[in-house]
């Protein structure tokens, strides 16, 4: 699949997301992020000196330690030693973690003390303990909810649509939340609606969507509770959920 050519390729998609985001904010879901950040504001005063956001596109574990390397598109400036938050916008009940940037790579084997507005690899202290996944967002406290949400959407699009063309493994599907599935489905459908494709390619796309849709249905059936709000303009329901882990069998 041809990769998007501009950093703003998902801007139109994000505009479509704005109505859902506003609904969520009214229901208090996005204000949870504000509350959690305010609670953690005293953890490290160095946070206020840094300013960046990065959606995780890929993760690489390191041997003999709990640190990991995360790769993504950096917006803003990051410096070695910066303390940052890790948020999962795909899970309303997920905790927000505080960690430290131990290293920066701007290319294969190219270490740096700081980086700005580029594709970058960041070494995260004890990242394994936080069960990181693609789509999670690293950000400083000054970043707005909209910036964190946009980084989340971009990371999902970059990782699962641009890089993998919705070729999802069982491991990929297991890591996705209901919200992740819905967002990836929307991004994939939007991207291909911008192209003129033959019937064979359209059928192939439908097969990929069917696999994602089946996984989404199973996750919905496993949810502890489901609630939604309606878009008054279109009548479209926006679905939210809370999922609980179940014992095998």
Beta strands, then each sheet from edge to edge (+ up, - down):
strand 1: 51-61
strand 2: 68-79
strand 3: 83-87
strand 4: 97-107
strand 5: 110-112
strand 6: 114-116
strand 7: 119-124
strand 8: 137-139
strand 9: 223-230
strand 10: 237-243
sheet 1: 5+ 4- 3+ 8- 1+ 2- 6+
sheet 2: 5+ 4- 7+
sheet 3: 9+ 10-
end
